[in-house]
Amino acid sequence: MKDFDGKVVLVTGGSRGIGRASALLFARRGATVAFTYVGNEAAAEETLKAIEAEGGKGQMMRLDVADTQACAECAEAVAKQHGHIDVLVNNAGVAVDGLVMRFKDEDWDRTLDTNLRSAFALTRAIARPMMRQKSGVIINLTSVVGEMGNAGQAAYSASKAGLIGFTKAVARELSSRNIRVNAVSPGFISTDMTAGISDEARTALLAAVPLGRLGTPDEVAAAVVFLASDAAAYITGEVLKVNGGMYM
Ligand code: NAD
């Protein structure tokens, strides 16, 4: 199905994990996919090759999403180059863990700037072209811990809970211009972000997942692309859980 033919999609953090899987699925469905990477150029090139192998059109851009000015320039460059921009996926994120009483200011700021302020900066920049074209979809990657909290992840949980409030507020603000804003809330997904979890913590986490396994990046990407598609034309302000039942 090539239902994204002619559409332009911007995915942040597309060189690996959920961002990469989403970029590939959008490409497979016909979209032109601009995706960002922050440091690993080789991984980004690999994603670009994979997009092209799907017969898709891709574009890689270096962007530190914690830099608001750079976010604005990136969004404006994509909109200008293609003449329109149809989907923004705010996927890039970091998990800096630590108990709150020992947590450092700079780690708090890095987490909030990367996970939350980035979505604000990119949304602000992209709202103008989307309002002009009277259409668009924005999808924010939140997290199960933004919904239920997690000990040792106060900053990460706060950033992800913030994204849920942000999603709902902007959904209300932009709905009159036919711009939909939704969030996808993954549970425990097999990516680099969860690769460092100890066996003991992994066993405990899996015991809390009714489906009894980790999710895959492709399973999250399927939800992202669904929300971006016309099949979700009447869905806005929603938080779609992809968590194997971990939090209902
Ligand atoms: P990942 O660590 O594999 O990928 C994160 C991506 O964000 C990478 O491409 C990385 O380069 C990019 N990134 C990090 N800091 C950046 C910065 N300053 N500027 C630009 N890009 C930056 O993680 P993932 O599991 O694929 O996570 C994708 C999103 O899904 C994140 O927002 C994450 O919080 C969220 N999420 C993941 C899980 C999980 O279990 N893996 C669960 C819930 C939510």
Residues whose N, C-alpha, C, O or C-beta is under 5 A from the ligand:
A	BS01	NAD	G13 G14 S15 R16 G17 I18 G19 Y37 V38 L63 D64 V65 A66 N91 A92 G93 V94 T114 L141 T142 S143 V144 P186 G187 F188 I189 T191 D192 M193 T194
